[in-house]
Amino acid sequence: MKPKSLDFWLDSLRSHWDSYLVRGTHEDFSDFAIALNGLTEHINRLRLPGLGRQCAGLEADVLQHFTPRVEDHPLGKTIARALNRQVESLLDAIALARKQDPAAKSIAYDPTRTVEWVKPRSVWMVAPKNSKWAAGLAEQLAFYGFRVHKHRWGVALPEGETPFAVIFLPASDSGTADNVGRVCLEQVARVRERCPISQLFYVGVTRSLDSMVALMRAGIDITVQSDEKMAALLSRILDMVQVREQERYRVLIVEDSKVAVAQIRKALTNHGIDTHAISSPTTILDAMDQYHPDLVLMDMHMPTCNGVEATRVLRQVPNYQATPIVYLSAETSVGLQVEALRLGGDQFLTKPFNPVLLAATLKTTIERHHEMRRASRHDGLTGLLNHTAAKTELDAWIASDATGVCVAMIDIDHFKVINDTYGHPVGDQVIRSLGWLLKGRLRVTDIVGRYGGEEFIVAARDTKVEEMRSVLDRIRSAFATLPHAHPSGVLRGTFSAGLAAQVHYASGTALIAAADEALLRAKREGRNRLLLAEAA
């Protein structure tokens, strides 16, 4: 099943709200709350912070009136009218935002690439005159496909187009606490009112709770501290434009009540969660093997054995020791709930359940589990595969008799000089930039990893070595022109690379060693070049 679209959630929200206004039933209000929750999550995936705040505000008000008691509905006329105004305001804001959203465009040259990397979005920069840091930042954003428009502090911003993001740079490059004063906060508030759906950044705030809270109250979405600046800002902005498809999660329901199963499935299906139900824990091991769930939703009291006993069994099977398990039960004894969690559970929810809370709890539990699993395989600085994961995937290719495998080892030239001259934060940004460039210019099926330090590994299959060489040479040329901003302006760097083809080597280890040897030759012969490994 495909993930639900924005139009689906908008239609669902409108139809369920209209039904509630006519009939006023508890079921209509429940369906409306579920649709609103789905719309809020969809808006957040689209990286639309202003709309996300508006959705969250409406959702908070709706959930105040979302009780399990049927007799609480219909709501009073005053409350219903207030909610109706919020619904209409939200729908109008979304309609306006859709008109202003530019067409997507990828900067990757590979026409077969299916994932959009960046979009040509408009970014406003509010900065002091002649700021070298602002000039360097604008140049780097332009390289990644953004249209940057500079504005001075205190000058009214133009009407018309709503920017994707607004970046505030303090009145001096030092980022002192004096920069977050009344005049600054007033301008931020005016921009927030003028650009309700834009992402607002303040770059160069000191490590002060009072300053950061004051900026957020004025309308800033993200504060970037003085010592982070470019690295944190570019990471945030580039992540915002990588809109990811909703992952469809799988939940195994262990519940002997058919009525409860039907209610759970309805709540989860409306949130894009796939489900499979079994009525007895006696078949749970077979169900786990066949269904491969992301999470188990477990009833506490069932025939043959209880949920805690079933959980203890799962925790003794290596493949399921880390699978999240959430209890859903009418059990009200706090002592038994604590004991259930101590013996292997992750969460405990009680019946009757709130469908919005149930779906939110399961999704966040799954997402955190996936993030922990992902963190063990990915490099924290670049988000690319780490050394071990990259080698493991390459070995899996070789073991599966993949053909046309090419491996490249890449190393940033004179990286120690960059660190010693400009500092480690700038050096980290150079590493990140190369990681983003490799990820954006290579196919989604390729292996792209940070091998260690300033060294990267790239692997492709079903590829001729000359094709791979051409692709990497274009990336090398692009990296040489990529600006890296620092407080005094911009710097540029280069990299060297070695490339080896599977046809000459029998294992992944041999491929990496050959590519590494070619990389060392490229360094010795003058750097900023790519050399092919000699045949074994």
BELWONOR-V939956 format. One record per backbone hydrogen bond with DSSP energy under -1.0 kcal/mol. CO is the residue of the C=O (numbers start at 1). NH is the residue of the N-H. If there is no record, write none. Layout:
co = (CO CO)
nh = (NH NH)
This chain:
co = (5 6 7 8 9 10 11 12 13 14 15 16 17 18 19 20 25 26 27 28 29 30 31 32 33 34 35 36 37 38 39 40 41 42 43 44 48 49 50 51 52 53 54 55 56 57 58 59 62 65 69 70 76 77 78 79 80 81 82 83 84 85 86 87 88 89 90 91 92 93 94 95 96 110 119 121 122 122 123 124 125 126 128 131 132 133 134 135 136 137 138 139 140 141 142 147 149 151 152 164 165 166 167 168 172 176 177 181 182 183 184 185 186 187 188 189 190 191 195 199 200 200 201 202 205 206 208 209 210 211 212 213 214 215 222 224 224 225 225 228 229 230 231 232 233 234 235 236 237 241 249 250 250 251 252 253 254 257 258 259 260 261 262 263 264 265 266 268 268 269 274 276 278 280 281 283 284 285 286 287 288 295 296 297 298 300 303 306 307 308 309 310 311 313 314 317 318 324 325 325 326 327 329 333 334 335 336 337 338 339 340 341 347 349 354 355 356 357 358 359 360 361 362 363 364 365 366 367 368 369 370 371 372 374 374 377 379 384 385 386 387 388 389 390 391 392 393 394 395 396 397 398 403 404 405 406 407 408 409 410 411 414 415 416 417 418 419 423 424 425 426 427 428 429 430 431 432 433 434 435 436 437 438 443 447 448 449 452 454 455 455 456 457 458 459 460 464 465 466 467 468 469 470 471 472 473 474 475 476 478 484 486 489 491 494 496 497 498 499 500 501 502 507 508 509 510 511 512 513 514 515 516 517 518 519 520 521 522 523 529 531)
nh = (9 10 11 12 13 14 15 16 17 18 19 20 21 22 23 24 29 30 31 32 33 34 35 36 37 38 39 40 41 42 43 44 45 46 48 47 52 53 54 55 56 57 58 59 60 61 62 63 65 67 72 73 80 81 82 83 84 85 86 87 88 89 90 91 92 93 94 95 96 97 98 99 100 113 121 147 164 165 149 167 151 169 131 135 136 137 138 139 140 141 142 143 144 146 145 123 125 127 155 199 124 201 126 203 175 179 180 185 186 187 188 189 190 191 192 193 194 195 198 166 221 222 168 224 226 208 212 213 214 215 216 217 218 220 202 204 205 228 229 231 233 234 235 236 237 238 239 240 241 243 274 294 295 276 297 278 299 261 262 263 264 265 266 267 268 269 270 271 273 272 251 253 255 283 284 287 288 289 290 291 292 252 326 254 328 307 305 310 311 312 313 314 315 316 317 320 321 296 346 347 298 349 351 337 338 339 340 341 342 343 345 344 327 329 358 359 360 361 362 363 364 365 366 367 368 369 370 371 372 373 374 375 376 377 378 386 383 379 450 390 391 392 393 394 395 396 397 398 399 400 402 401 462 463 502 460 500 458 498 456 496 418 419 420 421 422 423 427 428 429 430 431 432 433 434 435 436 437 438 439 440 441 442 446 459 385 457 455 412 451 452 410 449 408 447 406 468 469 470 471 472 473 474 475 476 477 478 479 480 481 491 489 486 484 413 411 531 409 533 407 504 505 511 512 513 514 515 516 517 518 519 520 521 522 523 524 525 527 526 497 499)
